[in-house]
Amino acid sequence: MSVELLRYLWIDSLCIVQDDEADWREEAAKMSSYYSQAYITLAATMSNNADGGLFQWPKDIVLNDGSQTWCVRAMRHLQRATTSTAPLFQRGWIFQERLLSPRVLHFATYELCFECNAQNTCECKQDMPDQGWQIKQEYLNGPSWKNTDPTVADIWHRMVEAYCKLSLTKPADKLPALSGLADQMRSRRGSNYFAGLWDDTLLDDILWSVSTLDDKRAPKLVPWRAPSWSWASVADSIRYGLYPRLDEVYCTVMDVHCSWIGPSTTGELRTGHIILHGPTFQGAVRDGRNLYGDPETKKPVSGYFSPDYQLELGVMPVVLLRIAREKRMLGREYLLVLKKVDENRTEFERVGLFEFFPLGSRWNELDWERAGKQTIKII
């Protein structure tokens, strides 16, 4: 193919110097260009690893000694390659490679499947778009990519939710494996990118929560790969609210900063912080589950506390930072749950998100009228 029809054939495992971090970072910064400008991307969709190859061995047809008559008919539809359960689509790096590529040829078990920016089809002529294809169409055709378009944040949130369900051989690749897509989106949106969040929708983007069940939540991620306010800082899948449109915002972004390792400003991070100014309340988390509006009270606040990772048993003093209220869902409010990094420092880290339900007799448990405003640096 590269000799007769196309001049260049690019294979990441061959074109990136193995075990050379400097070369890897330089090439990772070019992923957006490589895939978005490719004529076609060949996908070993049904292979479990790099040794699986493109082609699958057909299954043998076993017949008896011929004493019976068998009917043979053509199947109207074959098992699709582009289903979310295909081995290739469980890998984190593949998410951006598929969305960036204008054309992808999938080598499936029984047939070839082809997708481009306008169509998704296979040899049996039946279109059955999977979730990845639907996300790609939303990304290509959905918003105007202006910060005044309310769908911009929604589409990014759905992309992040889908991406965070996928696996990475190296956990440190969480942001680099999405950096090519972030580069392309940054040029479209015209906004700045900080560890998976965008400055023009930052108070929307920061309201993520871990979707894994409490008793199955992963421990705090070690080593560090992202600031605690970024979804990339946790090991589990994440989700955003069903009604992310914020009606009233109580918090102001004073500053946000990230420093990167290597040439990419969307990839591997060295440090990052955000400074927010808003109403705060002293509280406590008990046994990693219940949130109390006063460290001394024994009555939990009405709402849902979603810890970002497994918290230790006992009482942990926290600060509740009031972020915003939704338009719908009876005015549900979102609060960041923060703890001091060190008693001798003024920096905080996020430990979870609290969804406060302003209902019933417990509505006044968080008396924001007497809550003071505070400027908080979150790392």
N, C-alpha and C positions, 0 to 999 in steps of 0.2 A: 504493500500500500504506500509506504513512504517513498519508494523508489519510482513507481509508475504513475501514481495519481497525486499524492500529497508530498510536499517536499520535506516536511519535518514530522517526526514521530517523537512525542515527549512522554517518557515514563518516569514517574517520580523516583522510584527506587534505583533507577539507573542514572538519572540526570542530577540527582542530589548526592553529593559526596557523603557516604555513610560515616557515622561517628564523627562528623565534623560540625560542631554546633554553629560556628560562624557561617559556614556555607548553608546550613539548614535554615538559619534565621534569614539570610539574604534571599534564599529561594522562597521561603514561606511568605515573605513580603510581596512576592510577585504572583501569588496564586490567583488573584482576581484577574490579572492580565492573561495568564496561561489558559484558564478555563473559559473565560468570557470571549476570548478571541480564537478559540479552537474551532476548526471546521467541524469536527465531530469527536465525541468522547466515546471510547469503547469501554463497556462496563461488564466485568465478570460478575454479574448480578447474583448468580447462584453459588459462587465459590465461597468457602468458609475462610480462606486465607490466600496469601499470595502464591501459594503452590497449587491452588485448585485449577488454574487455567480458565480460558474462556469457554471451552466446549464441555458439554456433559455427555457421558456415555448413554446411548439410548437403552431402555430396558428391553430385555429379550422377551419375545412372545412365546410362551410355553404351550404347546398343543398336545393332545393325547395321540393315540396310535391311528387316528383317522376313522374310528368306528362311528363317530358322531358328526353331525353337520353343524357348522358354526357360521353365524352371520357376522359380516364385517361391515361397519359403517363409518363414515367420516365424523369426527367429533366437531360439533358446532363451535365449541369454545375450549381452549386449552388453558391449563393453569398459567396465570400471568407471572411474568418476571417482576413486574413493577408493583408488587404488593408490599405492604409495609413489613411483612414477615421475611422477606428475602434476606439472606445472610449479609449481603453487601449493605443493605439499608439499616443495619444495626450499628454501623460504624459512624462515629462522629464526624470524621473528615469528609465522608461522602455527602453529607448534608449540603455543604456549600458547593461542592463540585457539581452536584446535580442541578442546583438552582442557577449556578453561573453558566453552565454549558448550554449553548444554543441548540445543540443536537446531541442526543445520547442514543447509542445502539446497545440494547440489553441482550446479552446472551443467556437465554433461559434454559430450562430443562428440556423443553420440547420444541421451542421455536425462538425466533428473534423478535424482539419488540423494539419499537422506535418511538422516541418522543422528541419533539422540538418545541419551540415557543408557542406553537399554535395547535399542535395535535399530539395525541398519545394513542398509538395503535400497535397491532401485532399481526402476525401472519394469518391468524384466523379471522382477521378483519373486524374484531369486536373491540370497542373502546371501553375500558374499565378503569378510569382514573383512580389512583390511590391517594392517600393523604398527602404524600410528598408532591404529587402532581398538582393537587389543589392548592397547596401552599405556594408552589411555583407560579401558578396563574394569578393568585392574589398579589404576589410580589411584583409580577410583570405588569399586570393590568389594573390593579386596584386603585391606589391613591394617586393624588397629584404630587405627592412627596413634598408638599409644603406644610409647615408646622401648623397652619390653620385648618388643615384637613383632619378631622377627628379620627379617620381610619388609619392614619400613619402609625400611631402608637399601637393600635389593635393588631395590625399585621405583624409588626415587630414582636409583639408579645406572643402571638401564636407561633412564630418562627422559633423563638427562644424556648417555648414550652416543648415543641417537637424536638428541637436539637438536644435539650437537656435529658431526654429519655435515652439517648444513644450512648454507646460505649467508646472509650478511648483507651488505647494501650498504655499511653502515658498521660496520667491525670493533669500534668502541667500543660498539656496542649488545649485545655478548655477554651481559652480565648484565641490562640493561634489558629485552631481548626475552624474558626468562624471569621477570621480576620479578612479574608478575601471578599466575603459577602459584606462585611462591615465597610471595607474600602469602597466598594461599588455603591452601597447605600449612602455613604457619607457624601459622595459626589452628587447624588440625586437629591438628597435632603438639604444639603448645604448647611449642616449643623455639625457640632463637634461630638466626638465619641469618647466615652470614658468607661472602660472596663465593662462593656456590654450595655451601657445606658447612654442616652442622648441628651444633650443639654437643653434642647427645646421641649422635651417631654420628660424631664428628669424626675419630677415629682410623681408622674404616672409610673415611670419605669422602676422606681425604687420600691413600689408596693407589691413586690413578689413575695410568695411564701412557698415553703416546701410542701410538696403534694404527697410525700410518702407518709404512711400511717405512723403515729407517734411511737409505737413500740418497735417499729422497724427503721427508725430514723438513724442515719449514719452518725458516727462521732464527728467531732470537730476536725476539719480537714487539716492534715499535716503532711508535707510542708505547705507553707503559705503560697497561694497562687493569685489571689485577688483580694482587694479590700472587702471588709465584711458587709458593706452596703451593696455589693455586686452579687448577682445570682451565681456568678462564676466562683464564688467563695465556698459554695456548699457542694457536697458529693451527690446529693439526691436530685430527683426531678423536681421541677418547680411549676407553679401555676400563677396566673394572674386572675383577678376577680372577673366575674361575669359581667359586671356593669362598671367598667373602669372610668366612665366619664365623671370627673370631679366637679361638684357644684360649688363648693367653697373651700379655698385653700388657706390654711392657717400658717403655713411655714414658708420661709424665704430662703432661697439658695444664695449664700454669700460667696462661696468659692468652691470650685472643684478642680482637682489636679491629679494627674497621673504621670509617672515617668516609666519609660519602657526600656526593655533590654533589646538591643538590636535596632535595625532601621525601621521596623514597622511600628506605627503609632496606633495600631489596633490589635496587636498581638501580645506577646509575653510581657508581663509587668514586673517592675522593680518595686514601686511603691504607689500608693494612691490614697487620697483623702477627700472628704467633702465637708464643708462647713455650712450648717443649717441654723437658722434663727427662728424660734417659734415657741409656743406655749409648752411648758414641761410640768410633769407631775412626778413626785417621788412614789415609787411603788416597790413591789417585791414579787419574785417568782418563787413558788414553793414546790419542791419536789419535781421541778422541771416541767410542770403542767399548768397549774393554776396561777392566775395573775391577780394581785391584790393592789388596790389603789392606795393603800397605806401599809407600810412595812409592819405595823403593829396589829392591824385588823385580822380577823379570822374569816372574813366574808369576801369571797372572790368577786371580781367585777364581772358583770354580765357581758358576754361576748366570747370570741374564740381566739385563743392564743396559739400561734403556730411557731414553735421554736425552730431555729435554723439548723439545729443539730441536737444530739443527745446532751441534755443538761444534767448536771450533778444533782443528787438529792439534797434536801435541806432548803434553807432560805437564802435567796440571792437578791440583794438590793439592786434595783434597776431605776432607770429614768425613762418615763414615757414621754415621747415627743409627738405632739399632735400634728399630723400632716394635712389631712383633708377629709372632706365629707362627700359622699356620693349623691348624685341626683336622685337615684332610685334606691330600692331596697330599704325604704323607710329611713333614709338618711344615715346609713351605716358610716361610721368613722374609722379611719385608719391611723394607727399609732405605731411608730417604731419603738421597739423595746431595746434599750441600750444599757450597757454596763461599763463601768470605768475599767480601762485597761490596767491601770495601776493606781493605787491610792495617792501616789506622789506625782501623778501626771494628770493633765486636764483632757486627755483624749479618751474617747469612748469607742466601743465596738458594738455592732448590731448583734443581738442574740435571737431576734424573732420579730414577727409582725403580729399586732393585736387588732382584731376587727371588733369594734365596740358597737353594741346594739343599744341605741337610746330608747329603751322600752321599759315600761312598768315602774315599780317603786324604786328600782335600782338605778334609774336614769341619773340621779344626782350624785352617784358615788364618786364620779370624777368632776369635782366642782371647778370648772375652768375659770370661773370668775375670780377665784382666789389663786389661780395658778400664775406664776410669774413666767416671763419670757426669758429664754436663755440662748446664748450662742454656743453651739456644740460642734466640736470637730470629731468626725467619725472616721476611723481608719480601718 
